[in-house]
Structure formats: structure tokens, C-alpha cells
Amino acid sequence: MTSNNVPTKDRESFTEHLKKSYRILALCGAGLSASSGLPTFRGAGGIWRNHEATSLATPEAFEADPALVWQFYSYRRHMALNATPNPAHFALAKLARKRSEFVTLTQNVDGLSQRAGHPTSQLHLLHGSLFDIRCTSFYCDYTEQNNFTDPIVPALAIPKGSSQPLPSTTDTTGAEASQSLADAMKGSTSTEEGKDLDISDAGVSIPNIPIESLPRCPKCQTGLLRPGVVWFGEALPEKTMTAVDKFVEESKIDLMLVIGTSAKVFPAARYVEEARYRGARVAVFNMDKEDGKKGLTKQDWLFHGDAGVLLPELLKPLIGDLPANAAETS
């Protein structure tokens, strides 16, 4: 698939600059994964079961109701694992293999860049990953990366559509049984049996999971595990920030790619200006033309459209064609 929306002059000038660029910095946001079909749960309309999604992404929310927070993140893990990296992920991974001084800073937690084979030494996760986990105990330092087990524990399995009511193993009031019966009656006409239920819909019942059934630390045996994402109110990962800062400060930067993000929020916004200060020309890939063009100069480029189409096309003069299995968007 190719885009006919790129002016010939912009395409040619970008290609010329790309071929002579060696030190490249990319900043990626949710738009990178748009054609993989993942919901972002950010901004207006970011609702999960009548909860503002951002209200579930805090240490306080986890302390108050770890089961609900884990159900939210288990759902997101499940959705991400059922999505496929799109050609933009594969194009960036191939660029990283072509240019050893290409560094990517991503705000995404979906693990799609990793699954596309992006070299981990050149990929820095600003907000962590859905597939990293760590112990919440103050005295335990257990962490695990790239845990793709789904569900991470049996209790967090996504409920399946069924025409049969399911008995509750924890509720003694009859409320869950009544809801299960109602869901079964609804499911017999609107939900395919055996298909994952959409538990982001508050109308679909989810079990009350006892704390004993939540992910538990295998090291200390007592602490609850939590998702390895950066929650609101938490500091960004120092190791990540240090690595990117070092790259930016080491030498001249040739090219800055801003992909699927408005880059308005610090510290992400700071890197665009620092790269430009160090000589970089900036190329923005954004679905929102008005959002993308803010702050651009005459030396920069704005490519309006789906990154899953634009990136493979515009990086092709340097990276060549993608493998056949990466050539179609999800």
C-alpha cells in the first residue's frame, strides 16, 4: 500500500536527507500503533467500564482496588497480544538494523515494537511496558520483562460468551448469579459462544477476584505483582532518560522522526527542540494535520496520514522492502 498524499518535492527532499542521516532520533506515540487497531484509553472518551482510564493508572487506584486495576491491565495485555505489529513497527525495526546510531523513544506500552524485532538496545520505553511486571513489596526488588503469558494468572482470564449461566465461586448473595443469568440470556442472541466478552463495557459482568488470586511475587512470596508501566504521579524511568539524554548530548543529530504523537507534553516535547538545536531536521508523521504542524519550521516535513502506510514508503530508499508478512496493515 502506498500514499498519494505526499508531495513530490517533500518526498524527494526527505529521501535526500534520509540517505545522508546517521544519527537519528525517533519519538513515537499512540499513532504508531493506530493501524494495529489498539484503543489508547487516553484523552477524551478514555473510558473503561464507566471509569476514567486515567483514574485506574495510579498507585492509589492499585492500593484501593488491585483486582480492578489488574482486570483493566489484563484486558489491555490481552488486546495487545491479539494485535499484530504493523508495517510502521517493522520499518523502524529495520531502520534500527541499518543505522546503529538510530535511537527510538516510545511512549507506547503495547509491546508491538519489541514483537516487530526492534533491537532492544535502540528502543527506550518512556512509560514502561504492559508486559513488564514488578513486586510492590518495599523490601523486594523482583522485576520481570517481556512476560507475555495471557492471562498472567487464571483468575484474570477474559470471560467467554456462553449461553449457559455460570455459578459464582465467591459471591453468596446471589447477585453475581443473577447477573450471569442475564448475561447468558443476552449472550444467546448477541454474543458468539466461546468468544471473548468485551469487558470494557460496564454492561458485561466481571468476577470479583479475591486478592489471593492476583499475581503474586515468586521471589518474596508475599508481595503483589503490578504492571511495569509508569503510572500518573510516578517518576519516568531514570535509566531510560539518562540513555536518551546521553545520545542527544553526544553529537550532532541529523534527523528527528516524530511519529503518531503531538509531542506537546514534557519531557517528550523537549527532545524535539533539543534535536533541532543539535542540527536535526524534523519529520512529523501524524493523522491530525493541524496537530502535527505546530512548531514546524520551513526545514521540517509534515507527512499527514497513517504511519503504517507512510513510514515503510518513505523509509524504503534506505531500508528497502519489508518482508512479505509485514507488508499489510492489521
Summary of the structure (lengths in Angstrom):
residues: 330
radius of gyration: 22.0
end to end distance: 12.3
largest distance: 69.8
contacts: 986
relative contact order: 0.20
helix: 39%
strand: 15%
